[in-house]
Amino acid sequence: MPQLLPLRLLETVGLRSSSDASRAARTTDRPSAEAGARDLARAGTAEPPTGVIDVDPAIATTGPLSIIAPRRIGESDLAVYPLSLGASVFGWTADGDTSLAILDRFAELGGNFIDTADSYVGGRSELLIGKWMRERGNRDRMVVATKVGRHQENPGLGAVSVVRAVEASLERLQTDYIDLLYFHEDDPETPLEDSLATAEWLIESGKVRYLAASNFTADRLIEARILSSSGLPKFVAIQTQYNLMHRTEFESAPRIVAAAQGLAVMPYYALANGFLTGKYRSKNDLTGGARSVRASAYLNRRGLRVLAVLDRIAAEHRVAPASIALAWLLAKRTIVAPVASASRPDQVDALMAAAGIRLTRAQMLDLDRVSE
């Protein structure tokens, strides 16, 4: 996976000087995923900066990054760019050709982590990703995460549903393995032990590499870890809603459990349904679409105060507000790769730029305070 943020992206978002560019041009060796992980591990021994709550000590406090190190997903050997491209819009707000162009731009800028689900647009999202990987011949360079449990043809986490759902996803994705399989949501009708046993068979058969959980409570994550002591597979990651406008749910028990279990956290709705891009600032900006309706919930005094701080910090870094909102997440402990989507290829640049931004201690505190 490419580790250097391309010069055109760095120059576009104002993160690269001409001297940086000339030094990069003289550099021929790129750090491997393993080297990046070792660097992060060494950096993680540093003391966290005082006065900042929940900031990853591996994140420095000043200056842009010219090299984007991959991040490892929990206790797996999956190393990913610190931004997961959300594919829920593929075949929905982004048509087929636009979806392929978005994926092209994502890969061109160094991205390798794609997030989808069997239920997104009834499976069309997976179909488009599979078509793209086959045509580009890049399956082995991508880390594909998909989710099962919500598709109307294979609902829940019973053994038959999970196996059928995985087989259908493999066919749509035109691959013989899934890198990261999420249980899309908890299934109280099925014993968790049975669901994990089914996942164990899928892992042993080579159809799934690693297992993760989406929208699971802290108690169920603890239960899953206890069951794993008997040899059942562990969750290596979780997906939960988390952003500057939606903090309380994750910052209670789930954050503690994730840290204790070494789970990688992939926040979804990382941009609060587009609100944190700055697109929606008044009722006149609302279009009536599904995302617009959800974003309208944040169009209040608190939301506008958050946007004002985002605007100021974005101007200081010469980037888009969306980049700062994602950079805030990436500076938090346990966060590996926020999930963010784009409806047009040109929107991908601001998402990818977030990984190269290092917020100062004061900027983190300002964002923490205004979003409380």
Beta strands, then each sheet from edge to edge (+ up, - down):
strand 1: 71-72
strand 2: 79-80
strand 3: 84-86
strand 4: 113-115
strand 5: 143-148
strand 6: 178-183
strand 7: 208-214
strand 8: 235-241
strand 9: 264-268
strand 10: 339-340
sheet 1: 1+ 2-
sheet 2: 9+ 8+ 7+ 6+ 5+ 4+ 3+ 10+
end
